[in-house]
Amino acid sequence: MEFEEIICPNCGSTISQEDLAKALKCSTCKANFYQQKYVGFLEYLMMNGFIQELDFFDKTVYGDEINHTSATEDELRDETNPNEFEV
C-alpha cells in the first residue's frame, strides 16, 4: 500500500518519501525532524516504513526518556546504614 503524501508537522506542506530518505528535513521550511519535539512524527515514519533506521538510544532525540538504570537496580541499591540499627 502506497501512501499519497506525508505532511510536515511544522509547516503543513507535503513531503515526498524520497526527500525524507535523503535527509530528515522539510524541503519547504527546512525543519530538522531529528529533534526531540518531532519524536512522534519520527515514530510514525518508522512504523509506516518511510525511514528504516533510527537510533532509539540517541540522546538528541530520546535524551529525557533513556533511563540508564533499571527499576530493579534502583530497588537493589541499599542505602541503609546497618550501624544505625545495632544496639
C-alpha positions in Angstrom: 0.0 0.0 0.0 1.5 3.3 -1.0 0.7 6.5 0.8 -0.1 9.6 -1.2 1.5 12.2 0.9 3.4 12.9 4.1 2.6 16.3 5.8 5.3 18.3 7.5 4.3 18.7 11.2 5.9 22.1 11.2 4.5 23.9 8.2 1.9 21.6 6.8 3.4 21.2 3.3 3.7 17.9 1.5 7.0 16.0 1.8 7.9 13.3 -0.7 9.2 9.9 0.6 12.4 10.4 -1.5 13.2 13.7 0.2 12.8 12.0 3.6 15.0 9.2 2.6 17.8 11.7 1.7 17.5 13.8 4.9 15.1 14.1 7.7 14.3 17.7 6.8 11.4 19.5 5.3 12.2 20.9 1.8 9.9 23.9 2.3 10.5 25.2 5.9 13.9 23.4 6.4 12.8 22.0 9.7 15.1 19.3 11.0 12.9 16.4 12.2 15.8 14.8 14.1 14.9 16.7 17.3 13.0 15.7 20.4 9.9 17.7 19.6 9.3 15.6 16.5 9.6 12.2 18.2 6.0 11.3 17.4 6.5 12.1 13.8 9.7 10.1 13.6 8.0 7.1 15.2 5.1 7.4 12.7 7.6 7.4 9.9 9.3 4.3 11.3 6.0 2.4 11.8 4.9 3.1 8.3 8.3 2.2 6.7 9.2 5.6 5.4 12.5 5.6 7.2 14.4 2.4 8.0 17.0 3.2 10.6 16.5 5.4 13.7 18.8 5.2 16.7 16.4 4.9 19.7 19.3 5.4 22.1 20.4 8.7 20.6 20.3 11.3 23.4 19.5 14.1 20.8 16.0 12.6 20.2 15.3 10.4 23.3 17.5 12.2 25.9 14.9 12.5 28.6 13.4 9.1 28.0 16.5 7.0 28.3 16.9 5.5 31.8 20.3 4.2 32.3 19.4 2.3 35.5 16.6 -0.2 35.6 13.9 -0.1 38.3 15.3 -3.3 39.9 18.8 -1.7 40.1 17.3 1.2 42.0 15.4 -1.2 44.3 18.6 -3.2 45.0 20.6 -0.2 45.9 20.7 -0.5 49.7 21.2 2.9 51.3 20.5 1.9 54.9 23.3 2.1 57.4 23.4 -1.2 59.5 25.2 0.7 62.3 22.1 2.7 62.9 20.1 -0.5 63.8 22.6 -2.2 66.1 22.0 -1.6 69.8 
